[in-house]
Amino acid sequence: MRSSLKVLLAATVLASTSAAHAADYPTRPVRLVVPHGAGGTADVVSRIFADYLGRELGQSVIVENKPGASTMLGAELVANAPPDGYTLLMASVTTLAINPSLYKNISYDPQRDFKPVSMVASLPFYLIASPQLKIKSVQELIALARAKPGQLNYYSPGEGTSPHLVGALFASMVGLDVVHVPYKTTAAAEVDLNAGRVHYGFTGSAMPAIKSGRATGIAVTGAQRTRVFPDIPTLAEQGVAIDAAVWNGVVVPAGTPQPIVDRLAAALGKIARMPEVIEKVGSYSGVSVGNTPAEFSELIKTESAIWAKVIRETGAKGE
C-alpha cells in the first residue's frame, strides 16, 4: 500500500511539475530544425510559420536548416534533443511516412522518437521540364523518353525523398526507361534543369523556376489546377492519375510534456487559419493546415501505408 501511494504521489508531483513548466513555456528562444536546404518551399513555409509562432509564444523561433540524408540528419538531431519544447522539427512526408519503409538502418523511429504536434501545410507536386526540351505536355515528355530509352533523366532532392518516389511511380506507370539523379538541394537541381543537364522532375518548389522561365510547367498532381498556375493542367487531365502531395508538420521529441505539445498545436492551428498566412502559403501553391496532434498522428499512419505500397510497387531503394 505504501509503495502504491509513493508511486501515485510521484506521478502527481511529476504531472504538476510538467504543468507548471508548460504554463511558463517558453522562457527562451525556440529552435525549429528544417531538414531541407535554404530557399526551397519547405524552408519558406517553415519561416512563415516560425515568424508567426514566435509572435504567439512571445519568444523568437529560430529556423535552423539541417539538410541531408533524405531529411534524416535533421530528424536524428531533434530525436536526440531534450524533450522540453525548445527544439522542434519541421518534418515532411519524407521524414515521417517514407523513410521508415525505404531504409533498413534508419537512425530514428517516427512512432517512438517523436510526438506529432500539427500539420502546417500541404502542397501539390509540379512536373517541370527543362526549357531545353521544348515540350509542353506530359504526352510529349512520354513520347520523347520512349524515343530515347535510358537517355532522359529526372532529378530529386535526394534518394528516397517524396519527389524521387513520385518520379519513380510516374516512370513505372507509363513505362519509361529513365535515370534518377539525386541532388542535395532542389535549388542546385534547378540550375542543372535550366541548363538541360537534367531533363525533368517532380517538385513542390516550382513557383520561382516556372515564373522566371527557368523551367516549363508540365502538370500538377491533385484533383484540380492551382490558382497560382491555372494554365497548368493536372496529371489526371493528361491521362496519368497520380494524386500525391508534399506535406509538412511540426513534431517534437518523445517525452515532451503534453501541455507544451497542446500549446504548440493550438498556436499553429491559429496561425494556419490567419488570412495572411493562408495567402502567403497559397502564393506557393500550398494550403495551410492546422490540425490536432491526434489528427496529425492518424495522417502519418495513413500516409505511411500509402508510401510503403508505392515503394513496393516501384522497387525504389534508399542508399
N, C-alpha and C positions, 0 to 999 in steps of 0.2 A: 504493500500500500504506500509506504514512504517513497519507494523508488518511483512508483507511478506518479505520485504527487510532484516529485522532483522533476520528472520529465515534462509534466504538464506545465509546471512553473517556468522551466527553462524555455519551453516553446512559447509561452505567453510573453516572457521577457523579450525573446528574440523578435516576435511579431511586433511588440510595442516599439522596440528599438528601430526596426525596419520602417515602421510607420512614421516614427519621429524623423529619421533620416530623409524619408520621402517628402515630408512636409517642408523640410529645409531645402530640399534639392531644387535647383543646383546652386552651389555656393561658389563655383569657379567655372571657367570656360569648359565647354564640352567639345570633344573631338569627334568628327564624322569622317570615318575612313571610307574612301571611294576606291574600289578595286579596279578602276579604269583610268586611262590616261587623261590628262587635261585637254579640254577643248571639245570633246565629244558630247553627245546629247546626255549621256548618263552623268557626266560631270556638270553640265549646265543645269540639269534638273536638280541635282544634288545641291548646287549652290543656291538655287532659288529657294528650296525648302530650308536649307541651313540658315539663310538670311531671316526668313520669317520665324523659324523655330527659335532663333536667338531672341527675337523680339518677344515671343510668347513666354520664354523661360526667364527672360531678364538677364541672360548671360550670353557671351559670344559663343557661337557654334563654328568651330574652325574646321574647314574641309582639308583633309589630307589625302592626296592621291597616292595610291599604292597599287599600281598595275602590275600584271604579270601572272603567269601560270594559270591562265583561264580563270582569273579572279581569286585564285586560291591563296596568293600571298596576303592580300588584304583580309580575306576571311580568317586565315590562320592567326593573323595578328590580333584580330578582335576576339576570336575564340579563346585566346590565352590572356586577354586583358582582365583586369579586376572587374567583377560584376557589380559595379557601383553606379552605372548610368552615365559615366563620363567618357566612355568610348562606345560609339555607335558604328554600325556598319550599314552602308547603303548597298544592300545585297541586290542581286539580279536573278532573273530566271536561270542564268548560267550557274550562279553560286549555289542556289538552293534546290533547283529541280533537275539540273542536267549533270553536273559534276559527279554526284554520287553514283549514277549509273554508268558513267563514262570512264571513270578512273578506279583502278583497283586499290591503289595506295593513296587515297585522298587523305589530306592532313587534318581534316575536321569532319564532324558529323553534324549535318544541319539540324537533325532532330535532337541530338544530345547536347550540342555545344552552344545553341542559340535559343533565345526566346523571341518569337515574332512580335513586332510592335504594330506596324501598319504598312500596308502597301501605299505608295505615294503616286505612282504614275504608270501608265501603260501606253506603249507606242507601237504602231504597226511597223512591219519591215517594208522597206522600199527595195525593189530590184532596180539597181542602177548599172549603167554600162559606160564604158569608156567612149568619149566622143569620137575617138579614132575609129571605132567600129562602124559608125554612121548607121546605126539601127535605131528603130523607134518602137518596136513591139516585141512581145515575148515570142511570137511565132518567127520573127526574123532572127532572133537570138538562137532559137532552137534549130532553125534551118542552117545557120552559119556553123553552129557547133557540130551538127551532124555531117556537114560537108568537110569539116576539118577535125576528125576524131583525134583526141589526145592533144590537140594544139591550143585549145582555148583553156583559160584558167579563171577561177573565181577566188576572190580574197575573203578573208575574215580577220577579226582582231585576235585570232589565236585558235589553236586546236581545241575542239570541244565547246567553243562558245556557241551561243544560240545562232548567230549568223552562219557559222560553219555548218551546223546541223540543218538549218533551213536550206542552205545551198546544196547539201548532200541529198536532202529529201527531194528537192526540185529536180536535181540531176537523175535521181532514181526513178521518179515518177514519169519523166518524159524520155528516159532512156539516153542520157548523154554520157559521152566519154570525155570528161573534163578533169582538170587538175586543180586541187585545192592548194592555195598559197596562204599560209598563216602569217600575220603581222603582229607586232607588239601593240600597235595602236591603230585605230581607224584613220587618224589623220595621216599617218605615214602611208597607209594603203591608198588613200585617195590621191596622194601625189603621184603614185605609180599608175593609178587608174586614169588620171588625166593625161598622162604621158603615153598610155597604151601598153605599159609593161604588164599590167593585169587587165583583164577584159570585162569582168562584171562582178557583182557581189550583192548580198542582201545586208541592209543596214538600217538601224533606227536613227542614224545621224545624217540623213540625206539632204536636209534642207539647204545648208550652206553650199554644198557641192552642186546641187541642181540649180539653185538660183544664180550661182556665179558662172554656170556653163561648164564647170569642171567635170560634170557627169551628166548623163542623159537618164532621166527618169523613165523607166520602162513599165513598172507595175507596182502595186501596193497590195499587201496582204490585208485580210479583213473582209467584212461584208459590204463595205461601202467606200467610196472615194473620200479622200480627206479634204477639209476646207482649205488647207494650205496649197494643195496641188489638185484642184478639181479636174484638171485635164488629164491626169494620170489615171488610167483605168486599173481596176483590181485585177489580180491574177485570175480570179474566177471568171471575170468578163472575157478573159483571153484563153479560157479553156483549161486552166490549171487550178484546181481547188486546193489552195493552201491557206488555212486560217490560223495564223500564228502571230504572237505579239511579243515585244520586249517589255518586260515589266521590272520595276524596281521597288524595293521596300526596305524599311529600316528594321534591323534586328539588333539585339543586344546579347552580351554573354549570358549563358545559362547561369542561374543563381542571382540575377539582378532582381531586387525586391519588386514584387508585383505592383505595389503602389507607384513606383517610378515608371514601370512599363505602362501602367494605365495613364499616368500623367502625360508621358510622351505620346501615347496613342491619341489621347484627347486633343493635344496640341496639333499633331499632324493632321488629324481629321478636320479640325477647324481651319487649318491652313489650306488644305485641299479644296475646301468649299469657298475660299475667298475669290471673288470675281477677278481680281488682278492676277492671282496665281493661275486660275483657270485659263486666263488669256495668255499668260506667259508660257505655260506648258503647251497650250494649244498652238502657239506660234511655231512650235517644233513638231507639230502633228500629234502631240500627245494628249492624253486625257488624265487630269489629276484625279487621284483616287485616295480616299481616306477610309480605311475600314478598321474593324476591331482586331485585337490580337487573335481571337478565335477564328474570325473570318479569314485573316491572313494565313493562319496555320492550315486551314482547310484548303485554301488555294494552293499552297505549297504541295500538299499531298496530292491534289488532283493533277497539277502540272507535272509533278514527278512521274506519275503513271503515264501521262501523255508522252513525255520526252523519253522515257525508258522504252516505250514502244517504237518511237522514231529511231532511236539508237539501234534497236534490234533489227528493224527493217532495212536501215541503210548500211548497217555494218560499220558505222563510224567508230573510231577508236581514238582515245586520248594518248598523247605522248608524254 
